[in-house]
């Protein structure tokens, strides 16, 4: 499906790749992960609520596992 949400595995791969070149991430696109955002036309049609919710929950679990 075009515009399908990513997976936590792909996001972590991208973050791990970028981490080779930096000590800190300043910004991460969280808005597209939030299943409660309904007013963004791009995400309304391309990111089904079930897929967005799964990615949101996966990312939240990852964040909880690594935060200090």
N, C-alpha and C positions, 0 to 999 in steps of 0.2 A: 504494500500500500504506500503510495506516495505521501510523504509528510508524516509517516508513522513515527511515533516517539522512539527515542533511542532506548538503549538498555543500560542498566547500571554498569554492566561489564564494559560496554563501549565508552561510557563516560569516564570510568576509572582508568581505562587504557589511555584515553586522551589526557587525563590529569597526570597520570604517571609519566607520560611522554613529556609534557610541559614541565613537570617537576625537575627534570634533568637540567633545566635552564633557569630555575628561579627558586627562591626560598619561600616565597609567599604568593598565594593567590589573592588578588584584591577583589575580583568580581567574578561571579559565576551566574549564568543565566538560570535563575530559579523560577522566574515567572512562568516559563513554559512547562515546568514540572507541577505547578500548583493546580490540583484538580478542581479547586474551588473558584478559579478565575473563569468566569463565563462571558465576560464582555469583550474578549479579544477574538475577533472574527477569524484570524489565521488559525488559532488553536481550537475554536469551536468546531470546525468541520474536519480539520486534519488530525486532530488528536482526540480520539474518543475518550470519554470520561473514564472508562475502565482501564485503558492503557495508561492514561495520565495518572490515575490513582496508583497503579502498580509502580510506575517509575517514581512517583512522589514517595511512596512507602519504602521502596528500595533505597532511595537516596537518603531519606530520613534515618533509616536503620544504619546505613554506612556512616553518616555523620555522627550519630550517637555512639558508634563503635570507636571512633577516632578522636572525638573532641576531648579536650583536656579538662 
